[in-house]
Each structure stands twice: as C-alpha cells, then as structure tokens.
Amino acid sequence: MRIAYLECFSGISGDMFLGALLDAGVPPELFTRTVEALGVEARLEISRVQRSGISAVKLDVVAAGEKELPREEFLEKQGHHHHEHEHAQHEHGHSARDDKQHEHSDPTPEHSHSGQEHQQHSDGHSHSHHRGLKEIRKIIHEAALSESTKQRATKIFEALGAAEAKIHNTNIEKIHFHEVGAIDAIVDITCAAAGVEALGVDEIICSPLNVGGGMVKCAHGTFPIPAPATLELLKNAPIYSGEIQKELVTPTGAAIVNVLANRFASFPRMKTEKIGYGAGTRDFKDFPNVLRLTLGETSEDHKVLAPEETITILEANVDDMTPQVFGYVMDRALQEGALDVFATAVQMKKNRPAMLLTVLCYPEDAQRLTQLVFAETTTLGVRTREEKRTRLGRRHLTVNTKWGEVRIKLANLNGSISNYAPEYEDCRRIAEQQRVPLKAVIQEAIKVYLERENG
C-alpha cells in the first residue's frame, strides 16, 4: 500500500505543506493551474532555501501584489489603528486576508489585515471583500478542478470554519472569517487538496505535532500557543511543545491535518521512494524549520481492508415536489459536502408514487445537510442513522492519450489493483474540446493504461 508520512517536528502550515509536496515530486504546474482555475488575484513564488543546513522548497502566495508579513511584524506596522478597526468590525465579518499559514503568521480570526484592506477599512469602504464559507464553496465549486479536489478543499475550509465558529460561539454560516475568506487560504487549501490527489497515496499518516509554545500578540490581546482555533482542530491528535517557543502550527496547517491525515503514528515500516522538505519562513538557529514528507510502500503484508469509518445516512420521502427541484437538491447536497446522494422510486401510502432521497455524509456534516433538505424540499421529516463503511484504498495515476492527459482511478485490495476506471470529468473535458465521442475517450484511456501496466 502506498502511503505518505508527515513529520511535524517543526509544526505545519499551508505553505510548508505545499513546499513539501513540490519537493516530493508534485509538479509546480499543477499548483499554477489550480490558482488559474480559482480565478483569484494571486501568483506563486517558489524557491529553494536552507533551513539549518537542510535544503527545502519555499512557496509563497503573492496575493493582491504583496506577501503576508509575519504576525509580529505586521502588527507592528499596523499599530493601534489596526486594533481599532478589527474590533469595530468583529460583528460584521473579519479581514479577508488569511494568516499566510507560516508558523509565524496569524491564526485567529481577529488578526491581520493586508495593508491594502486595512486602508479600505480606514477609508470607510464597505466590507464586501470579506468572504464567508458560502462564497468560498462557490469559488471552489465553479473552478475547473476535479471533483475530489473540490470536495477535499471544501472539507478543509469547513473544518477551519467550524473551529472558528465554536471559538466565537456562533453558527458557521453566519460569521465571516479571514482564515476562510482570504485569497492566501483559498490558494493554500485548494492546492493542498490538488497536491494530495496527485500523490496518489492510499493513506496519509501524521507524526505527533510540535505546536510550539509561549504567548503570541494578536489584535485582540495576547493569547497562548497553540492558538484557540488550532487547538480545536487538533482534538484527538498527539501534540507537544518543544524547545522552540514560537507558533509552529497554524489553523490552516491544523485543518489540513484534521481532514487529510488518516491516523497518527510514529514512523511506519515502509520502503521509502521519495522525500520532500517544505520550508517555513523563519530560520531557527540549530533547528530545521521544515516539514518532511516521505512517500513509499508499506513493508507490512496488508491482509485486511482499510479501517472502518462511521458515516451518517439521511433519508426523506418526497411525493409532492417537481423533478427539477429534486435534481437541484441532489446537486446542492454534493456541493455542501455530501459523500453521495441518490434517489429511489418508492410507493407510499394510498399508492402514491414518490422518491426516497438518500444522503451519505460524515457525521459532522449531518446537521448542515439536514437543514439543507428541510430548506430545499417539501419533506416534513428526515430520518438519520449511523452506519459503518469500509472502502477500498484509492489512488490515481495519469496516462497520456492521443487527445490529452486522463487520470485513472485505481482501487486497491490487499495490495493489488482490484478496479480501475478513467476519471469521468477528464474524459468529458477532452470529448468536448476535441469533439470526439465520450466513449472513444474512455476506451482510449483504458487501452493506454492497460498497455502501460503490461509493459
């Protein structure tokens, strides 16, 4: 089984994770295309740096023409004026600029502005540039990205938003977070989701996390490290504070681990294939400020399926709704994070034909999706139950057809490939662009894959 192991001995942030992905072989063009697909005003700067003698890849997101400053430098630059405006806008939405997700940057929602946005506030302009989770979902959903990338990115944002909402004792849909809304975070999180898909691993294992220590000055005062949102996201994860008394894990880094890590463990038994180092912004003396990503195959015999997971099943009978609305509800549920949605024709009392709507989701998404079903359908009740699900391990590889690249989804059972299928979205895009039948693209992708596997 192919796995990725994250070593967070110096914490984790969004840009450190992306740097490690690049150093481990994820092509930079993937991130560039992802940023272009999102349609946000940002560009990437990629460089190779040294961190206590270790060569690592440093990735910076340049949003609105500038990089994010370290938290302490930024607050010193903004001064008291920054504090006043942050406090004044707390009830109406936070700054749209994310903590850049370096280990030094601002993790809590009441923190840093970019200089440009701070000026907009001081000039009395509207807060329309703030982005809430609803708008973030829309940006990701409309991007020309794979469905799995969009679902992963959305889930990371939702985990981050849920943590902030709990900290502030409010509903996730009612508050605007600059972590959720910033261009930096949109790029970091969506590229992270795309990069993980490109790795094609069956499992991501994470080490215990060094969260740093001490106190950190924020716009609303001084807070202990780890910041509240970070600690909320790292529930049930093994964490510790080492010799570096600085902020090492950011909320975006914690959200990435929260969603993408399958489990936490010490270094697993594995045959190492690739190693990547992602650099943080600070260069600590005699301490490598890097995230290490190791890719390889487990050396253990895997005789069992992937671990079971708990999912929630939502069901509702609907007999008085137009088919157009039913289809819309199914699409909305998938956009909102449902794992799967399907409809079954049923016969209700008095022999009325009806549809049974079934939504599969993770337990933490059940309440939001239940509200969606009530809001968008005519049902008067939603049934809920929890079930165990066992999935085959999955990964992707890319084949080159005569019309372009197509990803092949592979399912693994006991270490061998049990199923394979071309990604529908890739095949559909090629069929539309090249004006060839969809079935021809699918057949060609399978043919190229089998030829590759058979040498």
N, C-alpha and C positions, 0 to 999 in steps of 0.2 A: 504494500500500500504506500502510495506517495504522500509524504507529509511535509509540512513546513513547521519549523520550530523558531519561536520568537524568544530572544533572550533580552529581558528588560532590566539588566543590571544598572542601566542609567536612565530608567524610565522609558516612556514612549510618547511621541506626539505625532500629529498627522504628517508633518514634513519628514520626520525621521523614518516613519513607516514607508513613505513613498521613496525616499532615498535608498532604503534597504531593498525595496522591490527592484529599483533600477539596477543596483549593484549586483543583484542576484540574477539579472538577465531579462527583466521585463523591458521591452523596447521603449525608449523615450517617445517615439512616435505615437504610441498608444495613449500616453497622457496628453500629448499635444492635440490629438484628435478628440479626446474626451473634453478638453477645455473648449475646443471649437464647437463641439456638439452642444455644449451647455449654453453657448451664446452669451457668456458673461464677459465683462471687461477685465480680462486678466491674461497674463502670459507667464510662462515658466522660465526660471533661470536655473540651470543645472551645472554644477561644478564639482571638482574633486578636491577635497580638503584633507588636512591631517588633524586628528584628534588624539593627543598623547601618543603620537607615533603610529597610529592606525590610519590607513588610507580609507576614506569613506566618501560616499556621494552626498552632496548637499543640494537640496532642492528648495528653491524659494518661489513663492507665488507673488507676482507683482500685480497688485490689484489697484485700479484707478491711478496707475502711474507710480505707485510707491510701495515699498516693502513695509511690513509691520515692524515696529520697533519693539525691543524688549520692554516688558511691562514697566520696570522702574524708570527706564529712560523716557518712555512715552509719558508717564505721569509727571515726570519732572518737567518735560516740555510743555505739557498742557496746564500744569499748575492748578490752582484753586478754581479757575474758570471751568475747567473740565468737570470738577466735582459738582459744582453748582448745577450745570446743565444735565449731568447724568441723574442727579437727584430729582430735578424738576420733571424729567420725562419718565420716571420709573413706572408710573401707572399706565403709560400710553405706549410703551414699547422701548426696547433697548437699542443701543447703537448697532448699526448694520455691519460694522467691521468686526470680524471674528478675532479671538485670540488666534494668532497665526499658527498655534499649536506647536511652537517650540516649547522646550521645557521652561523657558523664561517667560513665556507670554501669558496673557491674562485669561484665566479660565472661567471666571464667574460672570453672570450676565450683566452686572452693573459696572463692567470695566470698559476697556479702552475704546476710544473713537480713533478713526484716522483723522489726520489734520483737516482734510477736506470736509469730512462730515461734521467735525466739530465746528468748523466755520459756518456750515449751513445752519446748525442749531443756533449759534450766536447771532446770526443774521435774522433769526426768527422764521426761517423757511419751514415748510411742512416736514413731517416725518415720513413722507411717502416712500423714502428709500429704505425704510425698515422692512424686513421680510419675516413673515411668520411661517410656521410649518406648512400651512396650506399653500402658500406661494412657492415654497421650496419643493414641495411634492409636484407642483405643476411644472416647474422648471425642469426637474429631472424626468418626469413622465414624457414631456414633449421633446426631449433630447433624442437624437438619433443614436441610441445606445442599446445594447442587448437588454432583454427583459430581466435577466438575472442580475446584471449590473445595476439596473434601476431599482430593483427590489432590495438589493443589499444596501445601496446608498440610502434609500428611503428609511430602511430599518435602523441604520446607524443614526440618522437625523432624529428619528422618533425616540430612540433610546436617550439621546442627548437632551431632547426637548422634555421628555418625561422626567428626567432627573432635575432639570431646572424648574419645572412646574411644581414638583414636590417640594423643592427647597423654598419656593416662594408661595406655597400653599395656594395654588391656582390651577386652572384647567389648562392642559397643554395647548388647546386650540385658541385660548383667549389671550395668551401672552406672546409678545414678540421678544425673541432672544437674539442678541447679536451673534452668539455662537451658532444658532441655527440659521440666521439670516445672512451672515457675511459672505462676500464673494470668496474669501480665503477658505472658509469652511466648506462651501459648496464644491470648490475645486479639490481640496484635500480629501474629502469624504468620497466624492464620486470617483476620483482617480484611484483611491484605495480600493473601492469596490471593483473597478475595472481591472486593476492590477492583480487582485486576488483571483479573479476569473482567469486571467492569462497564465497564472502559475499552474493551474490545472492540478491542484492537490486535493486529496481526499479528506484531509484533516489538518487543522491548524492547532498546534499545541503551544501554550504560552508558559514561560517560566514565572516564578514569583516576581512581583514588580517592586522595584525600588522607587518609592514615591517622593523621596527627598525628605526635607524636614524644615523646621523653623517657622517663621511667620512671613507673610507677604503683604505688602501695602497695596490696597485696592482703592478704587474711587470712593467706596463707602466706608473705608476704615482698614484695619489690619486684621487679617484672617490667618488661621493656622493652615499649614500644609499637611496633607493634601486639601485642596480647596473643596468646599461642600459638594459641588456637583461631581467632582472627580471621585470622592469617597462614595457617593451614592451609586455611581456607575460601577464601582469595583466591589460591590457587595458579593460575598462568596468567593472572591478571588484572593489568593495569598499575596499580601503586601507587607512591606517592611520599610524602615527608614535606615539608610546607610550613613556613610561619613559625609556625603555632600548634603549640606543643609540649604538646599535651594529647591525650587519647584521643578520636579523631574517628569511628572505625569500630568498632562493637560486633559481637560474634559474630552476633547476630540480623540486623543490617544486612548483614553479610557473607554470611550464609546466604541471605537474600533475593536478593542479587545473584547468588550462586552458582547458584541454581536458576532464577530468573526472567529474568536477562539472557541474551539470545541471543548477543550479541557485544559487544566493547568497541571504541570508536572515538571520534574527535573529533566535533564537532557535525556531523550529517549534513545533506545537502541536503534540505530539506523545506519545505513550506508550513505554517507554524505556525497552529494553530487555538486551542489553549488552553495556558496556562502556570500551573503551581501551585508554591507555595513551602511547604515543611514546615519548621517551626522546631525547632531543638534547644533544650535547656534553658538552656545558657549563652548569654550575650550578650557576645561578644568585642568589644573596642574596635577600631573601624575594620576589622572583618572580619565579613561577614554569615554568621552560623552557621545556614545554611539548606540544604536540599536542593531543587534545582529540577527540576521535571518538565515537559517540553514535549511536547505532543501535536500530531500533524499528519500530513499526507500527504507521502510522499517525492516529490521533484520529478524523480526519475530514472525512465526507462522500464524497467519490470521485465518482461523477456522470458523469464525463467527461473523455475523453481520455487524453493521455499525450499531453503536449503542442505541437503545430505545429512547425516544423523546416523547414528551406529552404534548398533544395538540388539542385544541378546542374545536368542537363541531357545533355550528349554529344552524338551526333549521326553522323554516317558516313555511306554512301552507298559504298559497295565494290563489284566489279564484275570481278576483274582480279587478284585474289590472291588465292594461294593454300590453301586448308583446314588446312594443318599442321600449316602454319603461322598464320592463323586465330585463331586456338586454343591457340597458343603460346601468341598471343597478349592479349587474354582474361585472361590468367594466369598472364601475366605481369601486367595488369591493376589492378588485385586484389592484387598483391604483392605491388603495388605502392600506395595503399590506397583507391581504388575504393570501394564503398559500395556494388555494384553489377554490373555484366556485363552479357549481354545476346545477342544472335544473332537471327534474324528473317529472314526467307526466303522471298524475295520480287521479283517482276518482274519489271525490269526497261525499259527504252525506247528501242525500236527495239526488244522488247520481250526477253531481255537478263535476265536470272536468276541471282540473286545477293543476297548478305547478307546485312542486316542492323545491324550494330554494335551499341549497346546502352550501355553507361557507366553512372552509377549513382554515384555521389560523392558529398562531401561537397564543397561549393563554393571556399574555399581556396585551394583546390586540383585541381581545374578545369584546370588551366593553365598548370601545370605539366603533367596532364593526356592527355590534348590536344596535347602537344608536343610528348608524347609517341605514340599516334595514328598516327600522321604525320610521325614519325620516323619509325614505325614498319609496317605500312600498305601502300597500294598504293593509298589511297584516296587523292583527291585534295582539299577537304573541310570538315570541321567539324562544324556541327550546334550546337549551345549552347542555352539553355533556363533554367530558374529557375522555380521550382515548389515547392509547399508546401507539406509536408509529415507528416502524423500523424501515430505514431507507438503505438502498444500495449506495456505496460510495460513488461519487461522480467527479469527473474531471473533463476538461476539454483539450483537444489539440486542433491545430489549424492545417487544412490541406489547401493546396493551390490548384484550382480548377482552371480550365481554359478561359473562364469568364471572370475569375477573381477568387479571393480567399473565402473559404467556408469553414466555420468551426464545427467539429464533430463532437457530440456529447457522448461520453463513454461511461458506462455503469460497470462497477467492479464487484465481483462476488468471490470471496476467498482468494483475493489476489489476482484473479484473471478477469478478463473483459467478458461480461455476460450479455451486454446490449450495446448497440451503437446507433446513433441517428444524427443526421445533419441538423444544424440549428435552422429552424424554420425561417426566422427573421432574416438571416444571412441569405438563404436561398430566395426568399421573396424579393429582397432588395436587388439581387442580381437579375432575377427574372424580369423585374420592372425596368431596370436600367438597360439591360442587354436585349430586351424584347424577345426573350426565348421562353418556352413553356416551363412553368414551375417544376413539373415532374421531370423534365430533362435535367434541370439543375440538380435536383435531389439525386437522381440516378448517377449523374456525373460525379457528384461529391462522394457518394458511396463507392463508386468504382475506383476513384483516386485513393480513397482511404484503404480499401482492401489491397490494392496494388502496393501501397506503401507498407502495409503490415506484412505482406507476403514477400517483401524484398524486391 
